[in-house]
Each structure stands twice: as C-alpha cells, then as structure tokens.
Amino acid sequence: MRPFDGRRILLGVSGGIASYKSAWLARLLAQAGAEVDVVLTRGALEFIGAITFEALTGRPVHSDVFARGHALDHIRLPREASAIVIAPATADLMARAAHGRADDLLTACLLAAGDPRTSGKGVLFVPAMNDQMWSHPQTRANAARLREIGYMLLDPEEGMLAAGEGSGPGRMPEPATIFAHVGRLLEPQGELARRRVVVTAGGTREAIDPVRFLSNRSTGKMGVAIAAAAWRRGADVILIAGPVEVDIPAGVSHVAVESTEQMAAAVLHHLSSADALIMAAAPADYTSAVRIDEKMKRTTSSLQLDLAPTTDILRDTVSARRNGAVIVGFALETNDVLSEGRRKRASKDLDLIVVNDAREAGAGFGTDTNRVTLIARDGSEESLPLMQKTELADIILDRVEARLGAA
C-alpha cells in the first residue's frame, strides 16, 4: 500500500502569491491516492479561486467558518484528516497559529486537531514570504513557538521573490519537495526511524583521458528509489551517487562522486555510523591502468587500452562495518544468475543480495521496473514478480527493518 492511498489530507492555503504552487501540490496528493480537503483563508481567495482546487481534487473547498450547514466543519475536517499541511503559511497565519487564535476556519481547524504531540496527527507548516518578513525577530519567534507546540516547519528556500524583490530566503519550496515531506509525515515510524542509512546509486566513470571514460548503463533509478523510501520512513539518509539520470530526492544528504575510488572512499567515510548500507550502485569494474593527461588523437590504426580492476567496495567494507549493521548488495548477471548471486553474497558477507538478469525485458538498467530474487544470509530465496522499482524499494526496506528489529 502506498503511503497516500485512502488517506485524508487537510490542505490549508493562506494568502500569498505562492498559493499557485499549492494547486499543484493538491494535484500531486490527489494523484497519489489521497483525499484532499482544501481550506482557503480569505486572503488566499484573493490569489486563487476555490474552483481551481475543486477541479484538481474532485472535492468541495472550504473557506467560511460560519457557512450555513457547515457549522461543525472546523471539528469534522481535522478529525477526519490523517495529516494537516499549511502551504503557503504566511507571516500572518503563523502569528495567529502561534498565539492560539481561532478567528477563521483554518486556525480553528488547527486548534480542533488537538495537541500535535499527543494526537498522532502530524501538522506541517510551509512558510513563504518576503525575506525581510521571514528574518524579522517576531516571525522567527513565532516559528520557534510553532515548533515548540509540536508542529513541523519546512524552512523556506533561497530564490527569486515577488515584486522584483530579488532573491533571498522566503521562497516556498517546490510542490514535489512538500509532497515528499507529507509522505514522511504519513509513514508509520518503524525500525528505520532515526536510523542512519547509506545508499549508493548510479554508475561510476573511470577516466581514459580528459574527455573519455569507461562506465555502464546504470541510471541510478533503483538506488534513488531506495533512498527516497528510506527517508520517507524516517531515516537519516546519505545518498552516495555517481552520475544519475533522475532527480535527487528531497530530504536526503547527497554526496556526488565520479569514480569508483571516490565512491569507495565516501562509503568508508560514512560506514562507521551507518545502521544499514544498501549498495545499489553499479561501480565500474575496470579503470585505465595508465593515466593519460591529454586527449588522445584519433588515428586510423587500432587502439589497445590496458585496464586494471577497480576496488571491490563491498568486500573492502567488511572490517569497517558497524556491529549489527545490515548490509545489502546487488548483483546484475547474465549467466548462472542465482548461483552467481549466492557466491557474491557469501564472498562479500552480505545480509541480503538482490539478484536480477540483465537480459530480461523490463528489468535491469534504465527501466522503471525490475524483477529480482532476494537471497538472504540464512540461504532463503524469495523470487519477486516484475514490479515498479519504487515498489521494490519498499520491499527491500521491509527486509532491512526486519533484520534491524531482530538484532
């Protein structure tokens, strides 16, 4: 089950120019399977119409605490919601919420939702305003008070502001970033919550000369999906990635690398504090044996390159692993797939290895889907059907959490 399926989200929109982004956020939430109830403040109605949100969510929009026939909306809406998101949260809305005001439908909903520290209902504020307003001591005090109450705040980003004000901190994050934080808000807290998880993704590039390199077809989709899902589950995620063809997910700490040697160094650096290492990257197996500092000129004769093996990152981590850490590897094979997977799991001392066939349609590099077999330390094997890599990421993390919980 996806985290948004059948969940009710109360989306509060206050009166700022960034409210146009809230429409896209509502669409993302609805497309993900959530039921979205939108509450617009009087100021928000000056910037964006209720009909826009009705069209995007397929649900009525609420704005008046005294609407005829809706006298108890301020009680019903937060009670039915799995989470409350205020985006954008203007300086005025933050001030009123920080002081417990209930002078419109949205602030009344916040109070009726109960104490966020005990209600089990997450509330996320997404501030957006002019940079001077955001940096004002009163706004900062209000933000601190909201956090003290138990609300979560997503700090605004640096960027271009309205009315030719230039750039500065105050810009509302993009809808995809907010969407990711809502997913983390909804995810049940399991064994990965507050754990340190290191994930690798993508291929590496081994320089031949200043313009050419050796690499493979890895796009990074699998590793990035795992990193995003682990962060959504509450983990502190470090994503060590070579060049990838997908966006780095919100919330994770990204360490960009180029070569296998750089990836190995980054993994060893972060491994000592890691509760889990998931090596989904596809490091190049060979590098040029000779360093060439100038571009090789094209000739009509054949060219021979001397190659040397790169470091085996997983094998080299054995002595540096934290006691009790869960180690997951991947094996993409073309021959004797399962026997090679078993051999690699044993030789690299892995808790789990994810094995697949590079020749199978819809699996392997560059696709959104994969079909794999999971081979565990105890020798058990689990063959999974073809599925989205995002679904597979959650299955792999389920196995990691089970291992952590049994430790």
C-alpha positions in Angstrom: 0.0 0.0 0.0 1.3 3.4 -1.0 1.5 5.9 1.9 -1.2 8.2 0.4 -3.8 5.6 -0.6 -7.1 6.3 1.1 -5.5 8.9 3.4 -7.3 12.2 4.1 -5.1 15.3 3.9 -6.3 18.7 5.1 -4.5 21.3 2.9 -4.7 24.8 4.3 -3.8 27.7 1.9 -3.2 31.2 3.2 -3.0 34.4 1.3 0.4 34.6 -0.5 1.5 34.7 -4.1 2.9 31.2 -3.6 -0.6 29.8 -3.4 -0.4 28.9 -7.1 2.1 26.2 -6.0 -0.5 24.8 -3.6 -2.8 23.9 -6.5 0.0 21.7 -8.0 0.6 20.2 -4.5 -3.1 19.4 -4.3 -2.9 17.7 -7.7 0.2 15.6 -6.6 -1.6 14.5 -3.4 -4.7 13.5 -5.3 -2.8 11.7 -8.0 -1.0 9.7 -5.3 -4.3 8.4 -3.9 -5.1 10.9 -1.1 -8.4 12.5 -0.5 -7.6 16.3 -0.2 -9.8 18.7 1.7 -8.8 22.3 0.9 -9.4 25.1 3.3 -8.7 28.6 1.9 -8.3 31.7 4.0 -9.9 35.0 3.0 -6.5 36.2 1.8 -6.0 33.0 -0.3 -9.2 33.7 -2.2 -7.7 36.9 -3.4 -4.9 35.0 -5.1 -6.5 31.8 -6.3 -10.1 30.6 -6.8 -11.8 27.7 -5.0 -12.9 26.2 -8.3 -9.3 25.5 -9.2 -8.9 23.3 -6.2 -12.3 21.6 -6.7 -11.3 20.7 -10.2 -7.9 19.3 -9.1 -9.2 17.3 -6.0 -12.8 16.5 -7.0 -13.9 17.6 -3.6 -15.6 20.7 -2.2 -13.4 23.6 -1.0 -14.0 25.2 2.5 -13.4 28.8 3.5 -16.1 30.1 5.8 -16.3 29.1 9.4 -19.9 30.4 9.5 -21.1 28.8 6.3 -24.7 27.7 6.5 -25.0 24.0 7.1 -21.3 23.7 7.9 -21.1 24.9 11.5 -19.0 22.0 12.6 -16.5 21.9 9.7 -13.8 23.1 12.0 -14.3 20.0 14.0 -15.0 17.4 11.3 -12.2 18.4 8.8 -9.3 18.0 11.2 -10.8 14.9 12.9 -11.1 13.1 9.5 -7.6 14.1 8.4 -4.5 11.9 8.6 -2.3 15.0 8.3 -2.6 18.8 8.0 -0.5 20.8 5.7 -0.4 24.6 5.6 1.1 25.8 2.3 1.8 28.6 2.0 1.9 29.6 5.6 2.1 33.4 5.6 3.6 35.5 8.4 0.1 36.5 9.5 -1.1 32.9 9.6 2.0 31.8 11.5 1.5 34.6 14.1 -2.2 33.7 14.6 -1.4 29.9 14.9 1.5 30.6 17.3 -0.8 32.5 19.6 -3.7 30.1 19.5 -6.1 32.3 17.6 -9.2 30.7 16.0 -10.5 33.7 14.0 -11.1 31.9 10.7 -11.8 28.3 9.6 -8.2 27.3 9.1 -6.9 28.4 12.5 -10.0 26.9 14.2 -9.2 23.6 12.4 -5.6 23.7 13.9 -6.9 24.1 17.4 -9.6 21.4 16.9 -7.0 19.0 15.7 -5.7 18.8 19.3 -2.2 18.7 20.7 0.1 17.6 17.9 2.5 16.0 20.4 -0.2 13.5 21.6 -2.9 13.4 18.8 -0.8 11.3 16.4 -1.8 13.8 13.7 1.1 15.5 12.0 0.9 19.1 11.1 3.3 20.7 8.6 3.7 24.4 8.1 5.4 25.6 4.8 6.3 29.3 5.3 6.5 31.6 2.3 7.0 35.3 2.5 9.4 38.2 1.7 12.9 37.6 3.1 12.7 40.6 5.4 9.5 39.3 6.9 11.0 35.8 7.3 14.1 37.2 9.1 12.1 39.5 11.4 12.6 38.6 15.1 8.9 38.3 15.6 8.4 35.8 12.7 11.4 33.8 14.0 9.9 33.8 17.4 6.6 32.6 16.0 8.3 29.9 14.1 10.1 28.7 17.2 6.8 28.7 19.1 5.1 26.6 16.5 7.9 24.0 16.7 7.7 24.1 20.5 4.0 23.3 20.2 4.8 20.3 18.2 4.2 21.5 14.6 6.7 20.8 11.9 8.1 23.6 9.8 9.7 23.3 6.4 12.2 26.2 6.1 11.7 28.4 3.0 14.2 28.2 0.2 16.5 30.8 -1.3 15.2 32.1 -4.6 13.6 34.8 -6.6 10.9 36.7 -4.6 7.8 38.5 -5.8 7.5 42.1 -7.0 11.1 42.4 -8.2 12.5 42.0 -4.6 15.4 40.0 -5.9 16.3 36.7 -4.1 16.6 35.6 -0.6 15.3 33.1 2.0 11.5 33.1 1.9 10.5 31.3 -1.2 8.1 28.4 -0.9 9.7 25.0 -1.7 8.5 23.3 -4.9 5.4 21.1 -4.6 7.4 17.9 -5.2 9.5 18.7 -2.1 6.5 19.4 0.0 4.8 16.3 -1.3 7.8 14.2 -0.1 7.7 15.7 3.4 3.9 14.9 3.6 4.8 11.3 2.7 7.3 11.2 5.5 4.6 12.7 7.8 2.2 9.9 6.9 4.6 7.0 7.1 4.3 4.8 10.2 7.5 5.0 12.3 9.3 1.7 12.2 12.8 0.4 12.7 14.3 2.8 10.2 13.1 5.9 12.1 16.1 8.0 13.2 18.5 5.3 11.9 21.5 6.2 9.6 21.1 4.6 6.2 23.8 4.9 3.5 22.6 4.2 -0.1 24.7 4.2 -3.2 23.3 4.8 -6.7 24.2 5.1 -10.3 27.3 4.1 -12.2 30.8 5.4 -11.9 33.1 6.8 -14.6 36.7 5.8 -15.0 38.7 8.4 -17.0 40.6 7.3 -20.0 41.7 10.8 -20.9 40.3 14.2 -20.1 37.2 13.7 -22.3 36.6 9.9 -22.4 35.7 7.4 -19.7 34.6 3.8 -19.0 31.2 3.4 -17.5 28.0 1.3 -17.7 24.2 1.8 -18.4 23.1 2.5 -14.8 20.7 5.4 -14.4 20.5 5.4 -10.6 16.7 4.8 -10.5 16.9 1.9 -8.1 19.2 3.5 -5.6 17.4 6.8 -5.7 14.1 5.0 -5.1 15.5 3.2 -2.1 17.0 6.5 -0.7 13.6 8.3 -1.1 11.7 5.4 0.6 14.2 5.2 3.5 14.0 8.9 4.1 10.1 8.7 3.9 10.3 6.1 6.7 12.1 8.5 8.9 15.7 7.5 8.3 18.7 9.9 8.1 19.8 9.0 4.6 23.1 9.6 2.9 22.9 9.0 -0.8 26.3 8.5 -2.4 25.7 8.7 -6.1 27.7 8.7 -9.3 26.2 10.5 -12.4 22.4 9.7 -12.3 19.6 10.4 -14.7 16.9 11.1 -12.1 16.4 13.9 -9.6 17.9 13.6 -6.1 15.0 13.1 -3.7 14.1 15.7 -1.1 15.5 15.3 2.4 18.5 13.1 1.7 22.1 14.2 2.1 23.7 13.9 -1.3 27.3 13.0 -1.8 28.3 13.3 -5.5 31.1 11.1 -6.8 32.6 10.3 -10.2 35.0 7.4 -9.9 34.8 4.0 -8.1 37.7 5.1 -5.9 35.7 8.2 -4.9 32.6 6.1 -4.2 34.7 3.7 -2.1 36.2 6.5 0.0 32.8 8.1 0.6 31.2 4.7 1.6 34.1 4.0 4.1 33.8 7.6 5.5 30.1 7.2 6.3 30.0 3.5 7.1 31.2 3.7 10.8 27.9 5.5 11.7 25.6 3.5 9.4 22.9 1.2 10.7 22.4 0.0 7.1 24.4 0.1 3.8 22.4 -0.6 0.6 24.9 -0.8 -2.3 22.5 -0.3 -5.2 25.2 1.5 -7.3 26.9 -0.2 -10.3 30.6 0.9 -9.9 32.8 0.3 -13.0 34.8 -2.9 -12.6 37.8 -1.6 -14.5 39.8 1.6 -14.8 42.6 2.7 -17.1 45.9 1.3 -16.0 47.7 4.3 -17.4 46.8 8.0 -16.6 46.6 10.0 -19.8 46.6 13.8 -19.2 45.9 14.9 -22.8 43.1 13.9 -25.2 44.2 11.0 -27.3 44.1 11.8 -31.0 42.0 9.8 -33.4 44.0 7.6 -35.7 43.2 5.0 -38.4 45.0 2.3 -36.5 43.5 0.2 -33.8 43.9 1.2 -30.1 44.7 -1.0 -27.2 43.9 0.0 -23.6 45.4 -1.5 -20.5 42.8 -1.9 -17.9 43.2 -2.6 -14.2 40.4 -3.8 -11.8 38.8 -1.2 -9.5 38.3 -1.8 -5.8 35.5 -4.1 -4.7 33.7 -1.7 -2.5 31.5 -4.1 -0.6 34.3 -6.6 0.0 36.5 -3.8 1.3 33.9 -2.7 3.9 33.8 -6.0 5.8 36.2 -5.0 8.5 34.8 -1.4 8.8 31.2 -2.3 9.3 29.4 -1.2 12.4 28.4 -4.1 14.7 24.8 -5.0 13.9 24.6 -3.0 10.6 22.6 -4.5 7.8 24.5 -4.8 4.5 22.6 -5.2 1.2 24.2 -5.7 -2.2 23.0 -6.0 -5.7 24.1 -8.5 -8.5 23.2 -7.9 -12.1 24.1 -11.0 -14.0 23.6 -12.6 -17.5 24.7 -16.2 -16.8 24.1 -18.6 -13.8 22.2 -15.7 -12.2 21.2 -17.3 -8.9 24.5 -19.2 -8.4 26.5 -16.0 -9.0 24.2 -14.2 -6.6 24.8 -16.9 -3.9 28.6 -16.7 -4.5 28.7 -12.9 -4.2 26.5 -12.9 -1.1 28.9 -15.2 0.7 32.1 -13.7 -0.6 31.1 -10.2 0.5 29.4 -11.3 3.7 26.0 -9.7 3.0 22.8 -9.9 4.9 20.9 -9.7 1.7 21.7 -9.6 -2.0 19.3 -8.5 -4.7 19.8 -10.5 -7.9 18.5 -9.9 -11.4 19.1 -10.9 -15.0 20.3 -8.1 -17.3 18.8 -9.8 -20.3 15.2 -9.9 -19.0 12.8 -7.4 -20.6 11.7 -4.7 -18.2 14.5 -5.4 -15.7 17.9 -4.1 -15.1 19.4 -0.7 -16.1 17.4 2.2 -17.4 13.9 0.8 -16.7 11.3 1.9 -14.2 10.6 -1.8 -13.4 12.6 -4.7 -12.1 12.2 -8.4 -11.4 14.6 -9.8 -8.8 15.3 -12.6 -6.4 16.3 -11.8 -2.8 18.9 -14.1 -1.3 19.3 -13.8 2.5 22.1 -14.7 4.8 20.3 -17.8 6.0 20.1 -19.1 2.4 16.4 -18.4 1.9 15.5 -17.1 -1.5 12.5 -15.0 -2.5 11.6 -14.6 -6.1 9.5 -11.4 -6.8 7.4 -10.6 -9.8 8.1 -7.7 -12.2 7.2 -4.5 -10.4 8.0 -0.8 -10.2 11.4 0.0 -8.7 9.6 2.2 -6.2 7.6 -0.8 -5.0 10.7 -3.0 -4.9 12.5 -0.3 -2.8 9.8 -0.7 -0.1 10.1 -4.5 -0.1 13.9 -4.3 0.3 13.5 -1.8 3.2 10.9 -4.1 4.8 13.6 -6.8 4.9 16.2 -4.4 6.3 13.8 -3.3 9.0 13.0 -6.9 9.9 16.7 -7.6 10.2 17.3 -4.4 12.3 14.3 -5.4 14.6 15.7 -8.8 15.2 19.2 -7.6 16.1 
